[in-house]
Amino acid sequence: MSAPFLLGKVIDVIYLNPSEDVTASLTNLCALLSGVFLCGAAANAVRVYLMQISGQQIVKRLRTSLFSSVLRQEVAFFDKTRTGELVNRLSMDTALLGRSVTENLSDGLRAAAQASVGIGMMFFVSPKLAAFVLSVVPPLAIIAVVYGRYLRKLTKLTQNSLAEASQLAEERIGNIRTVRAFGKEMMEMEKYSSKVDYVLQLAKKEAVARAGFFGATGLSGNLIVLSVLYKGGLLMSSAHMTVGELSSFLMYAFWVGVSIGGMSSFYSELMKGLGAGSRLWQLLDRKPVMPFNEGIILSPESFRGALDFRNVHFAYPSRPEASIFQGLDLSIPAGSVMAVVGPSGSGKSTLVSLLLRLYDPISGTVCIDGHDLRELNPLWLRSAIGTVSQEPTLFSCSIAENIAYGAEDPSSVTAADIQRVAEIANAAAFVENFPKGFQTVVGEKGILLSGGQKQRIAIARSLLKNPKILLLDEATSALDAENEYLVQEALDRLMDGRTVLIIAHRLSTIQNADAIAVLDQGRVIEHGKHEELLSNTDGLFRKLMEKQAFLRNTSLST
């Protein structure tokens, strides 16, 4: 900022002493200016480097904190929040906020420092001229505040619209086979086009606002320069200023004009960053309804695996009006095998969700060994329970990595461990037929494998966990008769000494259970052994089994 002042001195040396030898003065002044320029260049390079590195570190921390916050939320949060919105916050919003508080902040501080020092030097060179010239600044500040508020609101709308478009694209691309099967490509193209059209409309509104604002700031800068020339010319004519002083003042005025433009850009980007940031703070500050890693951890000696549902009333948070359980009572002794049957929608799979504490009951208690699940540490609880769901989901990595995911420390799992559980789950034979064996990549959500193959890998993953409690939600439903027999035989060996809850329809799956519970209309309406329930000709269990047998016989005759 000393450069314009020194340049003014150089001009005065040249113009005020035309007949004298000015070599020494010019040499000293130019050498001093060269040093100033060199220091400025070095400082600017360091500034850009530090801001670039800081920006990336901030974005990294933001993304890490945001991802951790998302994973800590309860399952009900994901029932109501779209995946595309969360991904958009992780990618777009963090990058926008990171840039606005590093590179953009650095540019803004530099512009503010230049403007402040420039205005100070303008008053130092000529107070009268400075007071006259800076009369255009207050109206500009008012325009900037109004514009900034409008832009912040507009940015929030834009980011939400982009999240909706991202959600649509991610969901449709992830389910491209369904889209293709129903021939809905053109319809999905139109849906996505309408989403991005709305984003374009918001962008046009922002463009109009930016055009008006930057047009006003550009006009102000030009008016400042013109005012300097006009008033400075009058002061020179009355001998109140020298040529060098006017030149210095003009350069400071130009720098102030450029700095005001830079501050306007900084303010604009900062408001955009804050608009995106408000969405991030909302998620970062959100406290999960359920604890993440707090509560009692049962010792191995006291943990036996007895399960109890006591007068449980439950409805999903996303559908509070649709009651699932209305006073459910069910006890599963430690080490026993309980099969649960019932018509579709009776709440069989909900039992698994409650035992994993993905949700809490509205009233009543779910207990393990007499301890309310709400007292236990959720992370420990889920590590002690093995699950195989009706529709297992695999990660888009290798088969070995998917199986190892079930272990407490996947990095410590050996190839021999994976081979062992794969053989028990009847998965080793088909895996070894793949060219890459256990290193075969299964594709997104395991799309490259058949339903039966995915289910057997999921069973192997659960086996590796070696859980005290085993939850099987239609675990053999996707297997053919031969593989079902082999896997069921392996599961029978695995069940020994464990508490097992089986949710199934097939008679072959449940006939060896220690007890069977029949769910209907939110309650257990029948309970007993397989033979006892079949002997009740009016019971729901017998009707379900007869229906299952009829369907199987019809299928065979067809």
N, C-alpha and C positions, 0 to 999 in steps of 0.2 A: 504493500500500500504506500510505501515511500517512493515508488518509482515515478508517479506523475509529478510529485513535488520536485524530485531531482531533475526530471526532464524539463520542468519549467525553469529551473536554475540554468540548465544547459542553454536553453533558448535565450534567456536573459544575457548570459555571458556572450553569446554570439551577436545578438542584436543591440545590446547596450554598449558594447565596447568594439565597434567595428574597426577602429584604427589601431588597437593594441594587439600584442601577441597573446593569444588566449590558449596556446598549446598546453601549457602546464595545467591550467584550470580545467580545460576540456578532458585532458588525460585522466586527471584525478576523479572527476565526476563520472566519466564513462567507466573507469575501472571499478568505482564504487557501485555503479548501476549493474555492471556485469556480475559482481559478487552477489548483489541482491537477486538478480534473475536466476543465478545458479542455485542459491539457497531455496528460492521459491520453487524451482523445478524439482529439486530433491525432496522438498517437503510434500509437494503435490504427489510425487510418485509414491512416497511412503504412505500418504493418506489413502490413495486409491488401493494400494496393496492391503493395508490394515482393514479398510472397510470391506473389501471383497472377502477376506478371510473371516472377519467377524460376521458378515452376513451369512456365510455358509454355516458357521458354527451356531448362529441363532436359529436358522432354519432347521438344522439338525436337532437342536434341543427342543424346539417347538414340536417337531414331528414325533420325536421320542416321547415327550410328555403327553402329547395328544393321543398317540397310539396307546400308551399305558393307561390314560384316563378312559379311553374307549373300552379297552379289555376289562377294566374294573367294573363297568356298569352291569347292572342286573339284566337278565334276559328280557324282561318286560320292556326295557328301553329299546332293545333291538326289534321288538315286535312293532314298535311305533315309529322307529327311525329308519329311513331308507339307507341302504348300503352306499348308493351312489353319492348321497349327500356327505356321508362320513369320508369317503375316498376323496371327494372334492375339497373338503376342509384340510385333509392331510397333504394334498398336493398343491392345489391352487392358492388357498388362503394363506398357508404358511409361507409360501414363496413370496406372495404379495406383501405380507406383513414384514417378512425378513428384509426385503429390499427397502421398504419404506422407513425402517428404523436403523438402517446402516448406510448404504450408498446414498440414498435419498436424504437421510438426516445429515450426513457429512456434507453433501452439496448445499443443503439448506443452511447449515451452520456457517459454511464458507461464505455463502451469499449474504447472510445476516452480518457476519464480521466485516465483509467488504463494504456493505451498505452503511454500517455504523461508523467505521473508520473514515469512509469516503465523505459522509455527511460532516463528521468532525473536521476533516481537513478542508472541506468547502467553507465552513465557518471560519477556520483559521486563516485561509487565504483571503476571503472577502465575506464578512458577516452580512452585509447588505444584499449582495447578490445571492447568497445561500438562502436567506429568509424569503426572498422573492421567488426563487426557483422551486422551493420545497412546498409551496402552497398547494400543489396537486396531490401530495401524498395522503392526507386524511380521507378524501373521497375514495381513493383507491383501496385503502384499508377496509372501509365499510363494504365495498363491493366484494373484497376477498373473503370476508367473514360469511356473507350471505351465500356466496358461491361454494365455499367449503362445506357448509352445512348441507346444501342441496346435493353436492357430489357424494358426501358420506352416505346419505340416505340412498342415493341412486346406486352406489357401489354394493350396498348390502342386497338390494333387489337383484342386481346383476349376478352376484355370486350365488344367490338362492336359485335363480333361473338356470345358471350353469350347472348347479348340482342336480336339478331336475333332469336336465338333458343328459348329464353323465349317468344318472340312475337308469334312465330309459335305455341308453346305449349299452350299458354294462349288462342289464338284465336280458335284453334281446339277444345280444351277442353270446352271452353265456347259455342261452336256451335256443340257440340257432336251429337245432334239430326240430324243436317243437314249432318254431316259426316256419321252417321249411316244410314240415309235414302238413301244416294247415294252409300253406300257400299264402301267407300273410306278409310277404316281403314288402309289397307296395304300400300296404296299410301302415307298416312300421316305419317305412321311409317318410310317409306323410306326417306321422306323429312326431318323429324326430325333427323334421323340417319345421313344423309349427313351433316346437320348443325353441329351436335356435333362431327362428324368426322373431320371437319375443325378445330374446337376448339382443338381436340386432336393433329392435325398436328402442330398447334401453340404451344401447350404444349410440344411437342417433341422438337421443336426448342429451347424453353426456357430451357428444360432439358439438351440439348447439351451445351448451353451457360453456364448454372450453373455448369455443371460437369467440364467443362474446367476451369472456374474461381475458383471454390472452390478447384479443384485439384491443381491449381497454388498456391493459398494461403496456402493450407496444406503443399505443398512442401517447400514453403518459410519458414513456421514455423519450419519445421524439419531441414532445412538448418541453421536456426538461432541457434537452440540448438546444432547442430553438430559443428558449427563454434565456439560457446562458449567453448565446450569441447576441441576442437583442440587448439585454441589460448590460452585459459585459462590454459590448461595443460602446454603449453610452458612457460607462464608467471610464473606459480607455480614452474616449474623446475628452473627458474632463480631467484626465491625468490622475485618476484615482486607482488605476491598475496598470501594470506593465504587461507587455506581450507574454512574457513567461508566466506571470500569475494567471492571466486569462487562459493560457494553454493548459496550465496545471488544473485550473478550476474546471475547464471543459473536459479534461480526461477523467477527473474525479466524478463529474456529473455523468459522464458516459458509463463509468464503472458502476455508479449507483443505479443508473437505469438498467444496466445488465443484471446487477444483483437483485433489483426488485423483480425482474423477470424470472430470475433463478429462484427467488423466494416464493413467487407465485406458483412455479412448477413444483417446488418442494411442498408447499401447502396443499396443492392439488393431490399429489401422490400420498402425502401423509393422511389426508382425509380418506383416500381410497384404502390405505392400509388399515386405518382405524375401523372403516366399514367392514373389512374382512376380519379384522381382529375381534370385533364384538361377537362374531360367530364363534371364534376360537375360544374366547374367554368363557362364553356360555357353556361350552363343552368341558373346558379345563377345570372350571370352578364347580361343575356339577358333582354332587356327592351321591354315590350309589346308594340305593335304598337298602341293599343287603351289604353286610360287611364282606370285605374281600379276603383278608388273611388274619382274622381275629377269632378268638373263642377257644373252647376246650379241645385238647387233643387226647383221645383215650390211649392209655398204655396198651401194648400188645397183650398183656395178661388180662386186662379187664374188657378188651374189645372182643366180643363173641359174635355179634352180627344179628341179634334178635331185632325184628322190625315190628313196629306197632303203629297203626293208624287209629287215632282215638277221636271219634265224633268230628271228623274232618268235613268242613264246608269250604268249597273252593269254586272260584270262577276266574277265568283268565283276565288279567288287568285290561287287555285290549277289548274284551267282551264281558264287562262286569254284569250285564243283564242276563247272560246265558250261564246258569249254574251248572257245574259239572258234578260236584259231590254235595250231598245234603245229609250230613250226619253219617259219613262212612266210618265203619269200624272193621278193622282187619288186623289179625296178629299172625306173624310168621316166626315160629321159634328158630333159634339159632341152629344152623346146620341142616335145616329142613329145606325141602323143595316145594314151593307153592306155585301152582298154575292158576292164572286168572283168565277167565273167558267172559264173553259177553257180546252183545250186538255192537255194531260199529257206532261210535259216538258215545259209548257208555263210560268212557274215561279210563280205559285200560292203560294207554300210553301215558296218561296224566300221572298215574302212580309213579312211573319212572322219573318224570320231571320233578315231582315233589320229593322223592327220595334223594335225587341229586341236588336238591334245594335250588333248582332253577327258579322256582316260585315258592312263596310261602302261603299256607292256607289262610283263608279269611278268619276262620276260627277253628278250634280244635288243635291237636298236636300230632306231629309225625315224629316218632321216637326210634332211636337205635340204642339197645341195651338200657332202656329207661331214660335216656337223655334226649330232651327235645332238640331237634336238629338246629333250632335257632341258637342253642347254646354252644354248638360245636363249630370248630374251625372249618369253613367251607372248602378250603384247599385240601386239608387233610381228609375230609369226608369224601371228596371226589376221587382222591388218590386211592381210597380203600374200596371203591366200588368199580366193578368192571361192567361195561355196557356194550351190547350189540343191538343196534336199532334196526327197525324194519327197513329203512332205506339208508344204509351206511354211506357216509361221505368220505372220500379219500382226498388227500392233498395231491397237487400236480407235481409229484416227485417220484422217486423210485419205489418199488414194492418194499424193498428193505427198509427204507426210511419211513414208510407208512406203518409197517409193523413195529419198528423200533419206537415209534411215537407213543406207544402204550407204556413204555418203561419210565420209571421215575427220572432216570438220567439216560436219554437216548444215545448219548455219545459213548456210554460204557457198554452198550449191547454188542455182543460179538456175532459173527456170522453163524456160529454154531447155535446160539440162542435163537436166532431168527429161523434157522433150519428146523430146529426142534419144535417150536410152536406152530410152524407152517405144516409140519407133518401131522401134528395132533389135530389141526383144523382142516386136514385134508386139502391143503393148498399147495403143498410142495410139488406134487406131480405136474399140475398144469403150469406152475411157475417155471419149473426146470425145462419145460418144453419151449419157453420163449428164448429167442436168440441170446438175450442179455441176462436171462435168469432173474435173480432178485434185483438186478440193477435196471430192470425194465421200467421206463417212465409210464405212469398210468394215465396221464392226461388230466385236464381240468375236471375235478370231482370224480376222477376214476372213469371217465367216459370211454376209454379204450378197452375196458374190461366188461365182461358180461355181468348181469346181476348176481348170479351165483358166485362168480369169482370175487367180486367186490365183497360179498357177504363173508366168504371164507377168510379173506384177508382181514376183515374187521374182527372176525372171531379170533384170529391169530394175534391181532393187536391187543385184544382184551386178555387173551391167555398170558401174554408176556407181562401183563400188569400184576398177575398172581393175586387177584383181589380176594378179600374176605367175603364180600357180598357180590353176587353176580346177577345182573339184570338182563334178561334176554327178551327183547321186544320183537317177536316174530323172527327169531334169529335163523331159522331154517326155512323160511317161507320161499326163498328164491332158489332152493336146491331141487334137483330132480330126485326121484325115489332112491336111486343108488347112493348118491352123494349125501342125501338127507340121512340115510341109515348110518353111513360111515361117520358123518359129523355128529349125529346124535349119540353114537357110541362113544366118541371122543368127549363129548360134553358130559355124558354120564360119568365117565372117569374123572373129569374135571370137577364135577359138582360135589364129589365126596369131601365132606368136612366144611363145605361152604353153605352160606344161606343163599338160596336161589329163588328169584322171582321170574317165572316164565309167563309171558303173554303170548297166547297162541290160539289158533282155531283148530289145528289139525289134531285129531285124536292120537296119532302116533307120537306127537310131541308131549302131550299132557298125561297120557295114561299111566306113566310111571311116577308121577308126582306124589309126594306124601299127602297133599291135600289140594283141593280145587275150590276156588272162590268164583262165584258167578255174579257179575256186576250188571245192574240194570237200574236206570233212573236215579243214579247217584248213590246207590247203596249196594251192599252185599246181600243178595236175596237168597242165595243158596251157598252152603259151605259143607264140605265133607270129602270123602274119598271117591275115587272114580266109580267104583261099583255101586256105592250108595246113591250117588246122584243119578246114575243111569237107571236105577230101579224105580225112581220116582217118575211115573209116566206123565204126570202133569207139570213136571219141572222144566224150567227154561233150558237147563243144561242138556237134558235129553233131546229137546226140540232142536237145539243148535247142532248137536252131534248127528241127529237124523238128517238135518238139512245138509250138513257137510257130507254125509255118506251118500245122500241122493245126488248131490252135485258131482261127487267123484264117480259114482256109477254111471251117471248120464254121460260124463266125459269119456269114460271107457267104452260105453256102447256106441257113442258117436265115432 
